[in-house]
Structures are given as structure tokens and as C-alpha cells.
Amino acid sequence: MLNTHPTFETFVAVGDSFTEGMSDPDAHGNYRGWADLLADRLAIDTPTLRYANLAVRGKLIRQIADEQVDTAVALDGALISLAGGLNDVLRPRCDVGAVCAVFEQAAAKLAAGGGHLVLFRSTDPTRRLRSSARLMPRIERLVEFVDTVGARHDATVVDLFTARVFDDPRMWADDRLHLSTEGHRRVAEATAQALGLPGDDDWRAPLPAAAPRTWGDRRRADARWARTHLGPWLARRATGRSSGDGRAPKRAELTPWR
């Protein structure tokens, strides 16, 4: 029987830590992530799949546009994913209009290359990070704009924003900012299904109930998180540094996927 779902010979991923795969370590200590997992799925139908991942952690949308988009266009991918802007809205001073404008320019340039574009409605952080409620107007504006851009370019838009499973702390790494291994698996499945690939996994399904934690356990975890993750993050913001400074793209060229 012939396949009735789309197939792609090449896949190019563009973005920040979300697309790089933090924090989903593989057996060799490298980061894997949803894009690698999606490449696995694509390679089932196309064993000759070639895959590039230009994403670098910590990048703002302007950096993604300046450093990755032209390269992605030159690679001429049949499938191209773009995720970005969330690092911008997490910062204290953010011009959301400017972020949206750069995102639109990047998406338009990628779509003009002829490949099929995949965009993401980012997850809703308010139920897992109490302090994020003040950022919701920015996040909602960015999510709504992704819908507009997706419709304009006939893109596949993966809706993570309404999936309440991402409220579960187990979907996130210890830093509470990056997806866990299970979180990346769910995003890969969501993207595959949005593209029309076969799958019977309900990626929105809640995880099995976890044992309740005591008040003391939660406070100790909060203190450990602040010391290990929040403090260094604030220090980098104060000095204008980024976790991606000097870091090369994950897969800079279209090469055969294993």
C-alpha cells in the first residue's frame, strides 16, 4: 500500500535550546531532543533522509534570523522548522512588536525557499512557574502571532500551548525551563501527528499520578533550583552573556541521518 502521508527527503531545524534538544541527553551525553526524534520518524519512510539542526541554545529571535535563516535557506530543506522568540519575552525589557516583526521576516524567508514550514505555539508556563503570570500578555501575543504567520505561509502549526500535560513538572528538566526526555518525546509526537504522520500515541494524555511531595520537599527543591539554575541565569543576563556564546550549531550541514 502506498503512503498517504507526506514524506520529506530533507529536514532543517532552526531555533534555540528548544530545538537543540536541551535537556534530553542521549547515551553519549549529547543532547537529542524532539527534532532528532522527528528525524527518526521521517527516516522510517525515507531511509535516505538528510537532516541539519542549526539551533543554538540561548539565541534571541534576531540572532536566529541573522545567524541561521540564510544558512537554512541555502540548505533548501523540504521540511523546515522555526521556533524562537520565547527567550526574548522572558527578558525584563522586551519589545514584543519587534520580536514578532523579526519572526515574520524569518518565517517569510524560510517559506519562500519552497520547503514546508513548521511553527510552534509555545507551552503555557503559568501553572508550573508562578512568577511567569506577569509574562502572559507577551506570551499570548507571540502565540497568536505564530497562528497568523502560520496561516499566511500555509505552515503546520504545532499547538503546545493548550496541552495541559506540560503543566506537569516531570515534563521539564531540573532547570524548569527546558523539556525533559519525556517532554521532548511528546513534542516530537505532536509534531509528527500535526504533519499527518501515522501514530496512535496520545501525546496530550496526562502522566500517571505522582506521589505527593511534602511542603518541605518543595521548598528544598525551590532553594536548590534557585542556587543551581536561577542564580547563574540572572548572572548571565546581568553581564550580557548567553549560554550559547561561541557555540556551533548542532548539525551545521545536511547529512544522512543514522
SULTAJO-V734862 format. One record per backbone hydrogen bond with DSSP energy under -0.5 kcal/mol. NH is the residue of the N-H (numbers start at 1). CO is the residue of the C=O. Records with the same first field share a line. If there is no record, write none. Layout:
NH = CO ; CO
This chain:
11 = 50
12 = 79
13 = 52
14 = 81
19 = 16
20 = 16
21 = 17
22 = 17
24 = 21
25 = 23
26 = 30
29 = 26
32 = 24
37 = 33
38 = 34
39 = 35
40 = 36
41 = 37
42 = 38
43 = 39
44 = 40 ; 41
45 = 41 ; 42
46 = 42
49 = 46
50 = 9
51 = 255
52 = 11
53 = 251
54 = 13
56 = 15
59 = 56
64 = 60
65 = 61
66 = 62
67 = 63
68 = 64
69 = 64
70 = 65
72 = 68
73 = 69
74 = 70
75 = 71
76 = 72 ; 73
77 = 72
79 = 10
80 = 116
81 = 12
82 = 118
83 = 14
89 = 85
90 = 86
91 = 88
94 = 92
96 = 94
99 = 95
100 = 96
101 = 97
102 = 98
103 = 99
104 = 100
105 = 101
106 = 102
107 = 103
108 = 104
109 = 105
110 = 106
111 = 107
112 = 108
113 = 109 ; 110
114 = 111
115 = 110
116 = 78
118 = 80
119 = 156
121 = 158
122 = 120
125 = 123
128 = 125
129 = 125
132 = 129
133 = 130
134 = 131
135 = 132
136 = 133
138 = 135
139 = 135
140 = 136
141 = 137
142 = 138
143 = 139
144 = 140
145 = 141
146 = 142
147 = 143
148 = 144
149 = 145
150 = 146
151 = 147
152 = 148
153 = 149
154 = 151
155 = 150
156 = 117
157 = 155
158 = 119 ; 156
159 = 157
160 = 121 ; 158
161 = 121
163 = 160
164 = 162
166 = 163
167 = 164
168 = 165
171 = 168
172 = 169
173 = 178
176 = 173
179 = 22
180 = 171
184 = 180
185 = 181
186 = 182
187 = 183
188 = 184
189 = 185
190 = 186
191 = 187
192 = 188
193 = 189
194 = 190
195 = 191
196 = 193
197 = 192
203 = 201
205 = 202
218 = 214
219 = 215
220 = 216
221 = 217
222 = 218
223 = 219
224 = 220
225 = 221
226 = 222
227 = 223
228 = 224
229 = 225
230 = 225
231 = 226
233 = 229
234 = 230
235 = 231
236 = 232
237 = 233
238 = 234
239 = 235
240 = 236 ; 237
241 = 236
245 = 242
247 = 244
250 = 55
251 = 53
255 = 51 ; 253
257 = 49
